[in-house]
Structure formats: structure tokens, C-alpha cells
Amino acid sequence: MSHPLGVSRPDLEVADLPTPEEVFKVPRLGIKELFKYAVGPSLIALGISIGSGEWLLGPLSVGQYGFVGVGWVIVVSALLQTFYNVECSRYVLATGETPVVGWGRVPPGWPLWVPLSVLIVIFAFIAGGWAASAGQGVYALVHGVAPGADDVEPRLYAIGLLVLVFLITAAARRISRALELANWLMVGTILIALLAVDLLVVPFSQWWEGIRGFVTPAAPPAGITATQLGGLAGFTALASGLNWYVMGHYRDKGYGMGYRVGYISGLRGDRKPILASGVTFPDDDRNRGLWRRWYRLLMVDMWGVFFVGAILGMLLPTLLMSQAVAMSGEKPTRANVPTFVATALGDQYGQVVFYISLLVGVLILFSTQLGIFEAMVRVTTDAANATSPRLRRLIEGDPRRFYYPFMLLLLVIISIVIFQSLPVGLVEWSANMSNLGALLYPFMLMYLNSKLPRPARPRPWHYVILVLNFLFFGFFFVNFIADFIGDPLVTF
């Protein structure tokens, strides 16, 4: 028995959905078990999101222009992206295929969409701006002062952080689980530390100004460009139209039919082949009930953890930035934004606060580079494994034989790229390239999800939200291209 879906790829095999208890190996999935075993992929996504828009582009925009006219863009972006994440993950849960493999089922087929999607992800994220920014923080931790724009040493620290990413994945038994645990530690530390510092140094009036700016629609402030807003919108929450590149972790976590397909293990883990094509479930009473359970777990993971964390992750650093601007009487620049807050707080409250702020900043940026670097390797590995029988024979069914050599190759390339531009410039480029995905993937997702087994198909209003993603983020990408080749479509 099989389920046809799309073109150019084999039909999906059909099998029963597993129970959450079977996947997570617990007799009953209560609240304790939920957070101990089931919550996780959203933390990897959150770890990426907090260092992109939240520590760099959001604070830069608020520091230069204030909350009004900027904050509401953050909230709209976070809402749209969380809806989009759910729809990407719906496909993973229902088929066990990661999105990059699923795109190969969309007409005209995988020879176009799979290589193109891999190239778009790598092109968008290979800049390594987060590692470069974290390297600035490490430099300041070592020397007690922020680096100059042309200093080489911060870039060398950035390369060291990329090597650390490789070591974390290599030491893992199951890579997704290692990333989850790392992000539990880093994201928890980041949010607690940010909240504590904000409560200590930010006055109530500033809190109110920030919250009001987040919930009050207003025209963008004079002087800000649509390209800057596009970078902010693209990297609030995650990566707008390219968010799908992280959702494959639901397969490795074992959510839904991902349990039937396999996962990428670390060098210390057992050899685990990954099926080249996915598996889906029959439309019967038992599987309809199990689908509803898995979908509820997805909603808890995405809305209860990712969305809440993304909003806090943007609000808390922007409040700190706003206070740093008020204290210093200066505004951040693209060159100094990674260390601006720490420097301003250190001048006001002493070296201890300076070093704490720097350490938080380094953790934030490293958590982002950790997730992005690994995800580029993961997407390429999944695409190659699914579409190339020759490669599967060459690696003898062990994806690690492709995963780790390709990671080393990317490490070398990123190490060269980070010497070419200011870190924030690299991140702004990545953010606007992420908006390119919003012109393509919402419609491809509509096609795929409309052909899932009936219990897993979206409701009509879900398609409306995907169209809104296209309109909102797509506008910013078109403006970015217009600005790049001539004049922006909109100026304020």
C-alpha cells in the first residue's frame, strides 16, 4: 500500500503512526515528560533566532530609531513565522520527510527544486556573520575593550567557534539531541540573564515604551530604510521564508512519521540509515486520533516555547539597547552593535556588568551560528541522501560519511568569507536573502500539504496565512533587490 504525493519522487509507503509514548519511551506523557522528552526542535530554532534579529538587527534598529514604528514589525513577523513553521512541520510529521526532500515532489520535480533549495540556504547563511560577531565579543572579553573594525583577531576567534560547533556535533550520539541540550542551557541562561539585567537597569517607563511599541501599529520612523526593516522582519523569530531549513529536526526527534524514517547520528552514536523516501499513515480512526495528539505536541512546542521565547528574546535585548542609548547619549552603528550594550553598561555600572553583558552576547551569537552551521550541513546531507542512489551506495547507507566531510568543507569556506565584510553587514545580507524564500516556499507548501492524508491537511485559513507570509516578507525582498541595483521601492 502506498500514497502518491507530487511528482518525480517515489510514492510514500503507508504505516501506522507511532504513539508519543512509543517514541519517547515513557509509560505516560505528562507535563514532566513533555518538557523532558518532547519539547526540543523549537529550542534549536529559538537558539538560532535569538542571535540573528534579536541581538543584532533588532537592537540596532531600536537603538537608532526607537520602538515606535519598529516594534510592531517584530510582532507581525513573529506571528507569521510561527504559523509558517507549523505548516512546514506539518509536512514533516505527516511524511517523515524533511522539507528539502519534500520540495522535490513539487512540479516540475526534484532536479529543479532540491538543488536550488540547497543553494539558496547556503547562499543565504554561508556569510558567518554570527560567528564573526561572537568573535568580537570574545575579543572584548579577552582584552576588556571592543575591537577595531579592521582587527583580525576577532575573526580568528570566530573560526575557533566554528571548530567548536564541529566538535559538539562530532561528540554527540544523536546530533539533534545534542543541539537541544546545548540550547536548553544557552537559551535558558540567555533569557534569565537578560531578564535579570533588564530588571536591574531598565526603568519602568522604558519597559512601557518597549511594550507599547511592540503592540502599536505605526508608520516606520523617518530615516529608516525598507532594507533595514526587511532585515529586521526577516530575522525576527527565525528566517522568514527559509525557516523550513530547521524544521527537519522534528524528523530526527521522532515526531509523527519521522520515527519511521530515521535520523542523523553523531560519531559516537550507532549507524542509522535514513530512508530515501518518506512514510505516511492511513486515514482511519486510530491514526486520526494519534495525528491529533502529535499536532497538539507540535503546537505546544511552537507556540508555547518558540513564539514566547522569540518575543522575549527580541524585547529584552532591545530594552537593554534603548537604555544603553539613553545612558551613553550615543547610537549604535553597524560596526559596534555586537559590543555596544556591554560597553555602555560597563561605563555606567563597572567591569563586572561589562563582562556579564559580553558573555551573554557571545552565548546568543554562538547559539545562532551553532544552529545555522549545522542546519546547512543537515539540509545538504538530506538532499543528497534522498536524491542520489549512487551516493547512498558510496556512503554505504551511513549519512555521517557525507555529513562530517561536508561540514569541514563549509568551515573552511565560512572562515574565508568572514574576512570580507563587517559582521552586521553579513547578517543583514542573510536576513534579506531569507525573505527570498517567502516568494517561493509558501506556495510549494500549500501544494504539498493539500495532498497529505485527509486528517493532516490544513484548514482553509492556514492557506490565507501562508499568502500573508508571501506578501509581507516578499515585499521586503523585492525592495532589497531594487535597493541593491538602484533605488529602494519605499523610503521613509
C-alpha positions, 0 to 999 in steps of 0.5 A: 500500500502506498500514497502518491504525493507530487511528482518525480519522487517515489510514492510514500509507503503507508504505516501506522503512526507511532504513539508519543509514548512509543517514541519517547519511551515513557509509560505516560506523557505528562507535563514532566515528560513533555518538557523532558522528552518532547519539547526540543526542535523549537529550542534549536530554532529559538537558539538560532533566532535569538542571535540573528534579529534579536541581538543584532538587527533588532537592537540596532534598529531600536537603538537608532530609531526607537520602538515606535514604528519598529516594534510592531514589525517584530510582532507581525513577523513573529506571528507569521513565522510561527504559523509558517513553521507549523505548516512546514512541520506539518509536512514533516510529521505527516511524511517523515520527510524533511522539507528539502526532500519534500520540495522535490515532489513539487512540479516540475520535480526534484532536479529543479527544486532540491538543488536550488533549495540547497543553494539558496540556504547556503547562499543565504547563511554561508556569510558567518556573520554570527560567528564573526560577531561572537568573535568580537565579543570574545575579543572584548572579553579577552582584552576588556575593550571592543575591537577595531573594525579592521582587527583580525583577531576577532575573526580568528576567534570566530573560526575557533567557534566554528571548530567548536560547533564541529566538535559538539556535533562530532561528540554527540550520539544523536546530533539533534539531541545534542543541539537541544541540550546545548540550547536548553542551557544557552537559551535558558541562561540567555533569557534569565540573564537578560531578564535579570539585567533588564530588571536591574537597569531598565526603568519602568517607563522604558519597559512601557515604551518597549511594550507599547511599541511592540503592540502599536501599529505605526508608520516606520520612523523617518530615516529608516530604510525598507532594507533595514526593516526587511532585515529586521522582519526577516530575522525576527523569530527565525528566517522568514521564508527559509525557516523550513531549513530547521524544521527537519529536526522534528524528523530526527526527534521522532515526531509523527512519521519521522520515527519511521524514517530515521535520523542523523547520528553523531560519531559516537552514536550507532549507524542509522540509515535514513530512508530515501523516501518518506512514510505516511499513515492511513486515514482511519480512526486510530491514526486520526486520533494519534495525528491529533495528539502529535499536532497538539505536541507540535503546537505546544512546542511552537507556540508555547516555547518558540513564539514566547521565547522569540518575543522575549528574546527580541524585547529584552535585548532591545530594552537593554539597547534603548537604555544603553542609548539613553545612558551613553547619549550615543547610537549604535552603528553597524560596526559596534552593535555586537559590543555596544550594550556591554560597553555602555553598561560597563561605563555606567555600572563597572567591569563586572556588568561589562563582562556579564553583558559580553558573555551573554552576547557571545552565548546568543551569537554562538547559539545562532551560528551553532544552529545555522552551521549545522542546519546547512550541513543537515539540509545538504546531507538530506538532499543528497541522501534522498536524491542520489542512489549512487551516493547512498551506495558510496556512503554505504547507507551511513549519512555521517560519511557525507555529513562530517566531510561536508561540514569541514568543507563549509568551515573552511569556506565560512572562515574565508568569507568572514574576512570580507565584510563587517559582521552586521553587514553579513547578517543583514545580507542573510536576513534579506536573502531569507525573505527570498524564500517567502516568494517561493516556499509558501506556495510549494507548501500549500501544494504539498500539504493539500495532498497529505492524508485527509486528517493532516491537511490544513484548514482553509485559513492556514492557506490565507496565512501562508499568502500573508507570509508571501506578501509581507516578507516578499515585499521586503525582498523585492525592495532589497533587490531594487535597493541593491541595483538602484533605488529602494521601492519605499523610503521613509 
